[in-house]
Amino acid sequence: MESEQTLLPVLNAQEIRVLGVLIEKSKATPEYYPMTVNSIMVACNQKTSRKPVVQYDEQIVISAIDTLKKKGLVSTVTGGTSRTVKYKHNLASNYQLAPEEAAVICLLLLRGPLTPGEINASSGRLYEFDSLEEVQQVLEKLSGGNPAFVTTLSRKPGQKEIRYIHLLGEGIEQYEEEVIENNHGSSAIEEVEARLSKVEAELAEMREAFNKLMKELMG
C-alpha cells in the first residue's frame, strides 16, 4: 500500500519572503542569526538577490512571522542577554532537510523559478556544490520526495534549460500562464516572420521577371 503524500503548508508572498530570508541568513551570516524583526525587514527589502524587489514595513513582517509561527515554520528564540525578541526558521528541522536541500529551497523562495545552472551559480554563500550534476541530483530528490518541495515549469520560448519552482506557495499557475502567453506570442511572431519571408520571395521572383522583361524589350 502506497503511503499518502505529505502536504506542505501553503504560504503567501510575505511568508515566503520572510521564511527565505531566515534560511538565507542562518547560513550566510550566522553571527546575526536568529534575527530581529528589524533585521528581517531589512533583509526582505534587499534590492539584490531578490525577485521581486519589495518594500515591506514592520507590520507586514510581524504579520508574516505570526502566521509562520502558527504553521510551525518559525519559532521565537528566548534566553541569552538580549532583550530583543529574535526568530529562527524550523523548515530544515521539521522536514529533515540536508544543508544542500535547504539551500536550493531558499534560492527558489527568494528568487523565483531558477534553472539548475542559475542555482549552481547563486548558491555559494549557502552551500558549495561540487558540480552542476550535484545540483541536479538535489533537485530530483526534492521533486520526488514525500513531500515534494520543487517541481518543473514549462520551458520559455528559446530556453534550453528547465526551470524549477518551489511548492510552498500558490505561484506556479501564474508562472505557467506567463509561459503560455510567451509561447503564444512567440507563435504569432513566427507566423509573421513566415509571411514576411513568403512576401520577400514573391518580390524577388517579380523583380527577376521584371528585369528579364526589360532586357527582352531593350534587346
N, C-alpha and C positions, 0 to 999 in steps of 0.2 A: 504493500500500500504506500502510495506516494505521500510525502509529508506536505502539509499545506504551506503555501508561500507566505512568509512573514511580510507584513505590510509596514512600510516606512511611514513616519508621520509626514503629513503634507504641510509644507511651510510657505508662508507668503514671502514677498520680496525682501521685506525688512528683516524677517527672521533668518532668511538665507544669508543676507549680508553680515549680520551680527555673528552667526554661527561660523561663517567662513573666516571672519576676522579673528575670532577666538582660536580657531585651529591654526591659522597662519602665524599668529604672534606666539603661540605656545612653542613653535619650532624656530621661527625666525629671530625672535627676541625674547628668549625665556627669562631673561633678567627682569623684564617688565610684565611678566605673566604670573599669576592671574591679573585681570585687568579691571580698572575702574570704569564707571560709566563714561567719564570724560575721555579716557584713552580709547575706549571702544568707539565712541562717536568720531573722534579724530581719524581713527583707522578706517572707519566706514566711509568717510568723506575724502579719502585719498584720491588724488587725480591720476595716479599711476597704478597699474596692475589691477584696475577695477573696470568692470563693464556691467551695467552702465555706471557712469560717474554720478554720485548722488550728493545731496546736501541735507542730511538728517539733523534734526535738532535733538536736544537731550530727551525730550518727551517721547519721541519716536523710538529712540534706543531703549529707554526704560520699558516701554510697552512691549517691544520685541523680546527683551530679556525676560519679562514676566511670563509671556506666553511660551517661550522656550523652556523656562523652568517648569511650567505645568506639563510640558511634553517630555520632561526628563532629560533634556539635552543640554541644560545649563544648570550649574549649581553655584550657590553663594559660598564664598570661602571665608571661614571665620578663624580667629586665632591670630597670633603674631602681635606686633606692637602698633601696627597701622590701624587707625580708627576708621579709615575709609573702606567701605564695602567693596569687595572685589569678586570677580566672576570667572568661572572656568567652564569649558565645554566637557560634555560627557559622551560625545559621539563615539570616540575610539574605544572607550572602556565599555560602553553599552553593547557595542557590536563586535568587540574583539578585533578591531581593525589593526593591521600591521602599519608601521610608520609610512611605508610607501603607498599603502592604500589610502590612508588619511590624507597624504599629500596630494594625490590625484583628485580626491573628492573636494579638497579645499580649493584647488585651482578652478575646478568646474563651478563651485559655488560663487567664487569671486569674479570669474572672467567669462562665464557663459560657455557655450559649446566650443570645444577645442579639438584639434587633431592630435594624434599621438606625438607628432613632431613638435607641435606647439607646447604640449605638456612637458616633453623632454627638455625643451629649451628654457622653460619658465620655472622649473621645479627646484633649481639649485639651492635656494635658501630653506627649502622644506625637506628635500631628500635628494641625494645624488644618485641618479640612475646610472647604471653601468653602460646601458645601451638602449637604443630605440626598441629593441626586441623585448627588453625587460619591461618597458612601459606598456607594450602591447600585451604582455603576459598578465600584468596587473589589471589592465582594462578588461581583459577576458574573464579574469577571476571575479572582478567587481560586477560584471554584467551577467555572469552565470551563477552567482551565489544565491543564498537564501538568508536575507533579502538581496535582491539585485539593486545595486546602488547607481549603476550607469546603464545607458543604452545608446544606440547609434542613431544619428539623424540621416535623412536622405542627403545625397551629395548636392551641393550648389552647382549651377552651370559652370563647366570648365574646371571644377575642382576634382582633383585626383584622390586626395586623402579623405577618409571617412572622419566625420566629427562625432565626438561623444558628448553626452549631456547627462547631468545627474538626475536622479529620480526623487529628490526630496521636495520638489515643487510642482506646480501645475503648468510650467512654462513650455513643455515640449510641443504642445499643439501650436502655439504661436510661431515657434521656430519652423515647424513643418509647413505651416501656411506660408511663411516667408519663402521657403524653398520652392513651394508650388508656384507662388507668384513669380519668383525669379525664373523658374523653368518656363512658365507661360510667356514671360517677357522675352526670354531667350528664343523661344519658338517663333514668336512674332518677328523678331529681328532676323532670324534665319530665313523666314518666308520673304521678307522684304529684300534681303540680300539676294535670294534666288531669283526673284522677279527682276531685280536690277541687272543681274548677270544676263538674264534672258534678253532684256531690252538692249543691253550693250552688244550682245552677239548679233541681234537683228540689225542694229545700227551699222555694225561692221559689215554685214552682208550687203546692206543697202548702199553703203559707201563704196564697196568694191564693185557692185553692179553699176553705180553711177559713173565711177572712174572708167570702167570698161566701155560704157556707152559713149562717154565723151571722147575717148580715143577713137572709137569707130566713126563718130561724126566728124572729127577733125582729120581722120585719115582718109 
